[in-house]
């Protein structure tokens, strides 16, 4: 049920749309416009009338009319018309569409329904056709005309070619009534040409022809063309039959041809053109009568190949007549003649050594075609001119334009001639002058183009007969171009253009010789490029030396072929790891550079850029690391370390070889602090009270007093003096050992007589100590004498042994 309820409004709308459509077909809505085709940009008016009784479903309620131009809503006015109709009027002040549809709509149930439509087109009147021209085809005698249509009118336009019947006089042609005009042809497919058939043409009579273009906004016509169709006939080209030289040894030729088929009865006017293969332009011969079939013409070069062509048209035609196409070409080579004129010659001479001969390098330019009179077969050099009846001896016969030979040292003249199949030229005298004349003041060369150079110089004060220019391409391997020279015969000239053998991006050495009367001037030189660009490569950097703050770099100069121009500068760039970039410009004459102000122990990247006036090229990067110390600092450090090492070695050797020095510097002294005597303290004697332990400072025990008992002077050890009474020695100091908090216990006493064999430091009259026990006065338990060697049970006495006593005793 819900689905049926939802579909009911859609069915009602569909049925209403069908009713409105049927009603509209029967005249429900009537849309009227002022004009369906209007000028572009003009105003458009329209009205829409709705008849309720014809629009089913709209009988009741208010009718609302709206307008749409294509899909754009536009506003109009609405009013009630007669007979219960509703009328809406619309005015579009500026219609800027070339084509659009205007819809009349009514509103029903909130939607706009289209009930009427009118299509409107806008454009311009047709443009005037231009440049009308016609040509008559003699094959079918149809007149084909073409024109330019002009701008597009955006409207359907009908274009026709019209023509009117002929009159015998051109003056009466354009006075003809337009009612006699007929449609000659209509172009198809939007083209701007068509052909009028033969049956509509009147040959040999003047006809009026024009183009008419018509659309809904107007008509335009081209300029009227009054012509005789035969005047615009385009004939077929003639055919060249033969060409020959007449008479022999002249510069004239005779030419014969045949006119095209079907034009034998016409008066034709023809033209002949020709040129040599090396000539860029044609030479034109006019005023040739076509029916004659033959003609003669002079002024041709000897021994030269020419290309000939011919064309014709009606001689009685007006200026609008057409020439035929050029005939197929025909080649012909004129006969030869002996070369004429003088040759341009240049020479170089130098002594050949002690033999009394002169080495000559002779160069010359090939004669121009006008002077060669054919194909030159060779050149001959002689020592004297040719005389009638005998030939002079030939020293050089070659097909080239140079010759090297030797002549006697006093030879000053040689003679050069050229020959072909027809004969030999008059000899050119060559005077071998010395190059000692005044040189020019200045010389410079500038580019004249991609493959040429302009040379400028200052004229000298002395009169000059001619100038000789030499140029040589600069290469890594020396070479010589025998044809790279030219002669300027104008002695007043100060400029010359070099075009032969000049290549861009190559360097040339240029030399200029002034030729004076009787001598040759000293040459002046310069270098030039016809065109420059950046070098092909940059030099490769090499490291010569490096320190903590400097680095010296060097590079090999670029080969001249890679420079592509004059090197204006070298630029050195260097940067460290923190992108601290610096650069320096170096004079192009240098090949090394020292970078200063570098940081110690730092990595740098360095590269070089070679520059010309046209740009620069970067080289590969060189990585280097500065040192921590300079060379002088490193040398000083090594010297200091060496001296210290040598001193240590000397001291070590001295210590190893001299024991006395060791004893003097490091005596063998026992350390009492490490002795067992430190554990003993002196016992109390009747004269000195024993200090308590409490009064002692903390720390290891030390010997406080050692009492030495000296023997009687003059008494030998081990012997008793019978005469003298025994005098008891000084009371020895006892030593006790502190075991605890109780009373100290005496452990031993040190006697003062010394040990047997012990002696003091060397003194005059050494004094010996004797053991008290050795005396004969009793050695009981109460004696204070001691044995020679301390017993092992008395560690205190063992510790009192003086180290080194054996050595001292010895």
Buried (B, 14 or more C-beta within 10 A) or exposed (E): EEEEEEEEEEEEBEEBBEBBBEBBEEEBBBBEBEEEBBBBEBEBBBBBBBBBEBBBBBEEEEBBBBBBBEEEEBEBEBEEBEEEBBBBBBEBEEBEBBEBBBBBBBEBEEEBBBBBBBEBBBBBBBBBBEEBBBBBEBEEBBBBBBBEBBEEBBBEBEBBBBBBBBBEEEEEBBEBEEEEBEEBBEBEEEEBBBBBEBEBBBBEBBBBBBBBBBBBBEEBBBEBBBBBBBBBBBBBBBBBEEBEBEEEEBBEBBBBBEBBEEBEEBEBBBBBBBBBEEEEEEBEBEEBBBBEEEBEBEEBBBBBEBBBBBBBBBBEBEEEBBBBEBBEEBEBBBBBBBBBBBBBBBBEBEEBEEEEBBBBBBBBBBBEBEBBBBEBEEBBBBBEEBEEEEEBEEBBEBEEBBBEBBBEEEBEEBBBBBBBEBEBBBBBEBEBBEEEBBBBEEBEBEBBEEBBBBBEBEBBEEEBEBBBBBBBBBEEEEEEEBBBBBBBEEBEEEEBBBEEBBEBBBBBBBBBBBBBEEBBBEBBEBEBBBBBBBBBBBBEBEEEEBBBBBBBBBBEBBEBBBBBBBBBEBBBBBBBEEEEEEEEEBEBEEEEBEBEEBEEEBEBBBBBBBBBEBBBBBBEBBEBEBBEBBEEEBEEEEEEEEEEEEEEEEEEEEEEEEEEEBEEEEEEEEEEEEBEBBBBBBBBBEEEEBEEEEEEEEEEBBBEEEBEBEBEEEBEBEEBEEEEEEEEBEBBBBBBBBEEEEEBEEBBBBBBBBBBBBBEEEEEEEEBBBBBBBBEEEBEEEEBBBBEEBEEEBBBBBBBEEEEEEEBEE
